[in-house]
Amino acid sequence: MKVWINQREHELPDGATLADAVAAIAAQPPFAAAVNTQFVPRTQYAAHPLRDGDRIEIISPVTGG
């Protein structure tokens, strides 16, 4: 299936979860994730199924002053 991760198209296998999408881009903590603009708690990544066309945002915090 095709999904968008941080505005880039990725191909994931059918039945993929948000955890698979995080692994596909090798995201390093800390980060937060949202699917179709809905925040998903980290404890739910492996249980959150993805669908063809989903838009996933993986966002790292920015610090500074």
DOVO-51140 format. One record per residue (C-alpha): z negated, y, x. Coordinates in steps of 0.5 Angstrom, whole numbers. Each point is the difference from the previous one (the first is absolute). Layout:
N
> c3|c2|c1
> Z|Y|X
...
This chain:
65
> c3|c2|c1
> 0|0|0
> 1|7|2
> -6|5|0
> -1|7|3
> -5|1|6
> -1|7|2
> 7|2|-3
> 3|-6|4
> 3|-6|-3
> -3|-7|2
> 2|-7|-2
> -6|-4|-2
> 0|-7|-3
> -1|-1|-7
> -7|-1|-2
> -2|5|5
> -7|4|0
> -2|7|2
> -3|-4|6
> 7|-2|2
> 3|7|0
> -6|2|4
> 2|-5|5
> 7|1|0
> -1|7|3
> -6|-2|5
> -4|5|-3
> -7|2|4
> -6|2|-3
> -2|4|-3
> 4|1|-6
> 1|1|-7
> 5|-4|-4
> 3|2|-7
> 6|-4|-4
> 4|5|-5
> -5|6|1
> -6|-5|-2
> -6|-1|6
> -1|-7|1
> -7|-2|3
> 0|-3|7
> -3|-6|-3
> 6|-1|-5
> 5|0|5
> 1|-8|0
> 0|0|-8
> 4|6|-1
> 7|-3|-2
> 6|4|2
> 7|0|-4
> 7|2|2
> 1|7|0
> -8|2|1
> -1|6|4
> -6|-1|5
> -3|6|4
> -5|-2|6
> -4|6|2
> -4|2|6
> -5|5|0
> 1|6|4
> -5|4|4
> -1|6|3
> -2|7|-1
